[in-house]
Amino acid sequence: MKVLISGASVAGPVLAHWLHRYGFEPTIVERTPELRHGLGGHAVDLFSSAAEVTRWMGCWDAIDAARTRIDSMTMERFGRRPVEVDLSRMYAGISSSHVEILRGELTRILYDASRDTAEYIFGDSIASLSDDGSGVDVTFDSGTQRRFDLVIGADGLHSNVRRLAFGPEEPLRRWLGGYLAVFSMPDIFDVGNHTLAHLSVDKLVGIYGVHQTGQTRSGFLFRTPHELRYDYRDKDEQKALLVKEFSNYGWRVPQLLEHLESAEDFYFDSIAQITLDTWSKGRIGLVGDAGYCPGPAVGGGTSLAVMTAYVLARELAAARSDLASGLKSYERIIRPLVDQSRRIGPKLMGTIIPGSPLALRLMPFAAATLAKLPTAMQRFIWSQNAVGKTLSSVNLVQPQVSQSVA
Ligand SMILES: Cc1cc2nc3c(=O)[nH]c(=O)nc-3n(C[C@H](O)[C@H](O)[C@H](O)COP(=O)(O)OP(=O)(O)OC[C@H]3O[C@@H](n4cnc5c(N)ncnc54)[C@H](O)[C@@H]3O)c2cc1C
């Protein structure tokens, strides 16, 4: 069975690895001319079951070695004393197994675990798909034409496969009320392995260190009453929007914005979810952010992508040649997980970006106090809390087959 996967970031390489182990022939097409690996990009999280999947892939040691090592945060506000939060204790309270890693590093490790057993095509993209019931004819932008038994979109929030098979993004997109910008810059504030965050009503600015490069990432999250209109391809327009939003902010923001112009890895997007009811159509399916993005930076999308890519491969293998039933089974198994993950974003947005002066006053102390409690007590509190309930239910979906499936 030949499977074409669009997208080589997180879900794509995990899916390719497991498909090969289950006897499929995976091909991955990635739009960028080379792997988007390295030390740019943002930090992402793997929690319990997702970490377990990477252990089974033999990747865990490399992932653990590449962790960001950021274990503390100072939360600052105008006119108030800074509050220190022990992040390592907080993560231990949420999950028994957690790693924070730069997405580029994670991609490199997952690529290494699939590069010898999957065909990788860089610098190309799917131009058209034609599913005739017994296979899918694919035309690539390069003009190449090939036929596959199955095509899976693992191409992220703005998925190309989803657009081709399910239609335009707009009706499937649920805006969560905010925006997110991230870029790299020199460590001008000597942040080191630490996070500096500044909170105000409807805004959060964070700076965290990247130990491998000695640089920092600056992150800006903000809420707006209405959606902003901008061209998603026009970085200059997005930079101007960010400057407009934060030009009078104060704190360390003016120095951060001085590095905006020269930032090569500037990222800007709305914080939005993808809310499809089904993730397959005939022989075309979706996995990870392409199918059910829970919201960048606020939804645990990386863990979701790893777990669901594994489940997809497993269920396709279990269904043998009956791909339709494999896709159906995949959907049935991941649906509760996807539903839960959709609840995280709105809740987390309300917590990490204070929505009122009262929330601004209480949030840092609540975070610091929680992190100081014994782990067992933190776990109990998380289990009672709406965000914790959704997070732990993402953590607790345990893949059910043994690793010896090759
Ligand atoms: C700023 C930011 C911060 C984040 N922070 C966190 C966090 O703290 N914790 C967390 O768990 N998650 C976080 N996320 C979310 C996380 O990055 C995603 O959930 C995760 O990467 C999803 O993986 P994916 O493989 O499904 O999609 P993606 O990582 O989006 O990968 C999609 C891939 O498809 C490729 N592609 C796109 N179009 C095409 C095409 N036409 N043809 C071929 N290939 C294509 C892209 O180049 C990319 O390689 C964050 C996201 C952002 C943007």
The ligand as a Tripos MOL2 file, in Angstrom:
@<TRIPOS>MOLECULE
LIG
   53    58     1     0     0
SMALL
NO_CHARGES

@<TRIPOS>ATOM
      1 C1          4.1990   30.0870   17.7010 C.3       1 LIG1
      2 C2          3.6900   28.7180   18.0340 C.ar      1 LIG1
      3 C3          3.8570   28.2310   19.3100 C.ar      1 LIG1
      4 C4          3.4060   26.9440   19.6130 C.ar      1 LIG1
      5 N1          3.5850   26.4780   20.8730 N.ar      1 LIG1
      6 C5          3.1970   25.2350   21.1710 C.ar      1 LIG1
      7 C6          3.4070   24.7120   22.4670 C.ar      1 LIG1
      8 O1          3.9180   25.3920   23.3590 O.2       1 LIG1
      9 N2          3.0290   23.4400   22.7040 N.ar      1 LIG1
     10 C7          2.4600   22.6550   21.7240 C.ar      1 LIG1
     11 O2          2.1680   21.4840   21.9700 O.2       1 LIG1
     12 N3          2.2280   23.1310   20.4990 N.ar      1 LIG1
     13 C8          2.5690   24.3970   20.2060 C.ar      1 LIG1
     14 N4          2.3280   24.9000   18.9560 N.ar      1 LIG1
     15 C9          1.5730   24.0830   17.9920 C.3       1 LIG1
     16 C10         2.4580   23.0800   17.2630 C.3       1 LIG1
     17 O3          3.5140   23.7230   16.5850 O.3       1 LIG1
     18 C11         1.5710   22.3110   16.2740 C.3       1 LIG1
     19 O4          0.4200   21.8500   16.9210 O.3       1 LIG1
     20 C12         2.3120   21.1220   15.6970 C.3       1 LIG1
     21 O5          3.5150   21.5530   15.0740 O.3       1 LIG1
     22 C13         1.4070   20.3950   14.7070 C.3       1 LIG1
     23 O6          2.1660   19.5280   13.9110 O.3       1 LIG1
     24 P1          1.7010   19.1480   12.4230 P.3       1 LIG1
     25 O7          2.7530   18.2310   11.9190 O.co2     1 LIG1
     26 O8          0.2900   18.6900   12.4570 O.co2     1 LIG1
     27 O9          1.6830   20.5110   11.6200 O.3       1 LIG1
     28 P2          2.8210   21.6030   11.3890 P.3       1 LIG1
     29 O10         3.8630   21.5260   12.4480 O.co2     1 LIG1
     30 O11         2.1480   22.8900   11.1700 O.co2     1 LIG1
     31 O12         3.5200   21.1370   10.0410 O.3       1 LIG1
     32 C14         2.9350   21.2320    8.7930 C.3       1 LIG1
     33 C15         3.9980   20.9060    7.7450 C.3       1 LIG1
     34 O13         3.3790   20.8780    6.4600 O.3       1 LIG1
     35 C16         4.1750   21.6230    5.5670 C.3       1 LIG1
     36 N5          3.3070   22.1120    4.4980 N.ar      1 LIG1
     37 C17         2.4440   23.1580    4.5320 C.ar      1 LIG1
     38 N6          1.8300   23.2830    3.3570 N.ar      1 LIG1
     39 C18         2.3150   22.2960    2.5620 C.ar      1 LIG1
     40 C19         2.0570   21.9150    1.2320 C.ar      1 LIG1
     41 N7          1.2140   22.6070    0.4500 N.pl3     1 LIG1
     42 N8          2.7020   20.8450    0.7300 N.ar      1 LIG1
     43 C20         3.5910   20.1470    1.4900 C.ar      1 LIG1
     44 N9          3.8840   20.4830    2.7640 N.ar      1 LIG1
     45 C21         3.2440   21.5420    3.2860 C.ar      1 LIG1
     46 C22         4.7790   22.7330    6.4100 C.3       1 LIG1
     47 O14         5.9200   23.2970    5.7870 O.3       1 LIG1
     48 C23         5.1170   21.9590    7.6780 C.3       1 LIG1
     49 O15         6.3700   21.3150    7.5720 O.3       1 LIG1
     50 C24         2.7520   26.1640   18.6280 C.ar      1 LIG1
     51 C25         2.5820   26.6730   17.3400 C.ar      1 LIG1
     52 C26         3.0400   27.9340   17.0480 C.ar      1 LIG1
     53 C27         2.8570   28.4380   15.6490 C.3       1 LIG1
@<TRIPOS>BOND
     1     1     2 1
     2     2     3 ar
     3     2    52 ar
     4     3     4 ar
     5     4     5 ar
     6     4    50 ar
     7     5     6 ar
     8     6     7 ar
     9     6    13 1
    10     7     8 2
    11     7     9 ar
    12     9    10 ar
    13    10    11 2
    14    10    12 ar
    15    12    13 ar
    16    13    14 ar
    17    14    15 1
    18    14    50 ar
    19    15    16 1
    20    16    17 1
    21    16    18 1
    22    18    19 1
    23    18    20 1
    24    20    21 1
    25    20    22 1
    26    22    23 1
    27    23    24 1
    28    24    25 2
    29    24    26 1
    30    24    27 1
    31    27    28 1
    32    28    29 2
    33    28    30 1
    34    28    31 1
    35    31    32 1
    36    32    33 1
    37    33    34 1
    38    33    48 1
    39    34    35 1
    40    35    36 1
    41    35    46 1
    42    36    37 ar
    43    36    45 ar
    44    37    38 ar
    45    38    39 ar
    46    39    40 ar
    47    39    45 ar
    48    40    41 1
    49    40    42 ar
    50    42    43 ar
    51    43    44 ar
    52    44    45 ar
    53    46    47 1
    54    46    48 1
    55    48    49 1
    56    50    51 ar
    57    51    52 ar
    58    52    53 1
@<TRIPOS>SUBSTRUCTURE
     1 LIG1         1 GROUP 0 **** ****
